[in-house]
Amino acid sequence: MLDREGASYILICCNTIHKIADAISKSLHNAELINIIDVVAEAIHPQNMTKVGLLGSIYTMEELFYKERLSSLHKVKTLIPNSEERKLIMHIIETELGKGEMDLQSRKSFLKIGGIDDLVQRGAEGVILGCTEIPLLISKKIRKFRSLIVLTYMQKAGVDLALR
């Protein structure tokens, strides 16, 4: 519909929906879909990172669409938390963040076993916060790693396109 109404670009700020980004792009006639993974890669390259951690929904972390695009098109290797940590992250996203809630204990759990320390120990030079709500759990004061906040990059991409 946006395409038919004259939009030049379409930005979808949900990482998981980019599983079908290619199909969405093919369905557009006039507008261009700005792929969230490409936008993240554009933020990674100037920081000279070649290996990053990925936190997000279980689908974003486990399915290949995100990791393969970063690897094949952008030469960036992606690491994900272990199975138990992925389940915890998804539980917090579904039961709290997705409902606009945030429990202090969940924040502590996320920070403690949310996979970040392990990802950094395994060589991640930065961590993609690949769910729009995850930055709510991790304040700037306690980030000990280079965080890549996807929503911030998409906002910037949208503004840059609008100002062209």
N, C-alpha and C positions, 0 to 999 in steps of 0.2 A: 504494500500500500504506500509506504513512504517513497518507494521507487517511482510509482506511478504519479505521485503528487509533486514530483520535481526535486526530491532530495538528491544532492550530488554525492553525499557520503552517508554511510550508515555505520554507527558505532554501537556495538553491543558489549556492555561492560561485564557480562557474565562469562567467566573463563570456561565453564563447563559446556555452555552452548556452542562454543567454538569447535566442538566435536563435529558439528555439521556445517562449519563455516564454508567449506568448499561448495556444498549443495546450495547454501544460501547465496553465495556469490554467483553461481551459475544461473540462479533464478532471477537475478536482477538484470534489468535492461538498460537503465540509465545511471544508476547509482553504483558506487564502489563500496564494498564492505571493507572496513579497516579491521584487519585481523589482529586481535589482541596479542597473539603470540609474536607477531612481527613487531608490534609496538614495544613489547617487553624486550625483544632482542635488540632493538635500536637503543634501548636504555642500558643494556648489558655491555655492548661493544665498547663504548667510550671508557668504561671502567676496566677494560682489559680482562674481563672474566671469561673463562672458558668452561668452568664447571660450577653449576649453581644447584641449590636445593629448591625443591618445589613443594609448597604447602597449599592445599586447597581441598575441594571436595574429593571424596574417594575416587570419583570418576576421573577428575582432572589428574590426580596423582597416579592412578593405576592404569588407565587406558593410555594408548600410545599416541593419540593425536597431538598432545602438547609436546611430549618428549621427542617424538620423531620430527616434528616441524622445527623445533629448536636445533636439533642435531643435523638434519639433512640440509636445511636452508641457511642456518646461521652458525653451524659448527660449535654449538654450545651443548655440553653434556649435562644431563639432568639427573640429580639424585633425589630419591624420595625416602621418607621415614619408613621404619619397619611396619609390619602388618598391624601390630597392636597399637602403635602410635597413629597410623592412618585411621583406624577405627575410632580412636579417641577424638581425633580432629573432626571426623565426620559427625560423631555424636554431638559434639559441642556446636557445630554448625547447624545441625538439624534441630536440636532441642532447645537451643538458646539463641544463638546469633540470628538464625533465620526468623525468629519470633521477636527480635528486637530486645532480647534479654541478655544479660551478661552476669554470671555468677562469679564472685571473687574466687571461689574455690576452683572453678573451671579455668580461670585465668592462671592461677598458680599451677594447676595440672598441665595446662597447655605449655606454659613456660618450662616446667620441669621435664615433662616427657613428651612434649609436642614435636620432638624430632630435631629441633634446631641444633642443639649441642652435638648430636650424633652426625648430622649433616656436615657441620663445620669440621668435625674431627675426620670425616671421610673425604675432606678436600673441597667442600663447597666454599667458593669465594664470596658468595652472596646467597640470599634466600628469597625466592619469589614468593610473595604473599599473594597467592593466586586464588583467593576468594575475597570478594570485596569487603567482607566483614572481619577478616582476620586481623587487620591493623587495629581494630578496636581492642583486641586482647593484648597487644604488645605496644606499650607506650614507648615513645622515643627515648625516654630516660633509661629504660632497661634494655634497649637493643644493644647487644654486643657484637653485632654482625651487620654486614651491608644488607639492608632490607630493600627489596624491590617491590614497591607498592604499586600494583598493577593499575588500580583505579586512578592514581595520580598521573600515570603515564597516558592513560586513555583520555583523561580530561585535557591534558596538554595537547595531545594529538588532535582532539576535537577543536580546541581553540586555534591551534596552528592552521588547520584546514579552513576554518571559518574566516580567518584573517587573510587568506591567500587572495 
